[in-house]
Amino acid sequence: MSDGVLLLFLRQIFPEWSITRDGPSWRAGGRVVISAPSADELMDVLVAVVPDAGQRVRYFFGG
């Protein structure tokens, strides 16, 4: 999946977060500000700070 498509998905799944890509870094601003070197690491942190993150992702992808 391309980074642009993943960015669109993340923005839809987590609308209360401002999710951006700044060069090689991924950032999310919400209750806290998160910066990660990859999308995978950003999602790992979002899962840790958003209680229903897993449920949101499953719902978004129809599961």
DOBAVEX-861184 format. One line per field, with one value per residue (C-alpha): residue number from 1; z, y, x. Coordinates in steps of 0.5 Angstrom, whole numbers, plus 2048, in hexadecimal, padded with zeros to 3 digits. Layout:
% DOBAVEX-861184
i = (NUM,...)
up = (Z,...)
north = (Y,...)
east = (X,...)
***
This chain:
% DOBAVEX-861184
i = (1,2,3,4,5,6,7,8,9,10,11,12,13,14,15,16,17,18,19,20,21,22,23,24,25,26,27,28,29,30,31,32,33,34,35,36,37,38,39,40,41,42,43,44,45,46,47,48,49,50,51,52,53,54,55,56,57,58,59,60,61,62,63)
up = (800,7FE,804,801,801,808,80A,808,80B,812,811,810,816,81B,819,820,81E,819,816,811,80E,80E,80A,80D,813,815,81A,81D,822,826,82E,82D,827,824,820,81D,817,814,813,816,81D,81C,81C,822,826,824,826,82D,82E,82B,82F,829,823,822,821,81D,818,818,817,811,80D,80E,813)
north = (800,807,80C,811,80C,809,811,811,80B,80D,814,811,80C,811,817,81B,81A,81F,81A,81C,81A,81E,81B,815,816,815,819,819,81F,81D,81D,81C,81D,817,817,810,80E,809,809,802,805,80B,806,802,808,80A,803,804,80B,80A,805,803,803,7FC,7FC,802,7FF,7F8,7FC,801,7FB,7F7,7F2)
east = (800,803,804,7FF,7F9,7FB,7FB,7F4,7F2,7F5,7F2,7EB,7EC,7EF,7EB,7ED,7F4,7F8,7FC,801,808,80E,813,815,811,80A,807,800,7FD,7F7,7F8,7FF,804,807,80D,80F,814,80F,808,808,80B,806,800,804,803,7FC,7FA,7FD,7FA,7F3,7EF,7EB,7F0,7F0,7E8,7E8,7ED,7E9,7E2,7E6,7E8,7E1,7E3)
***
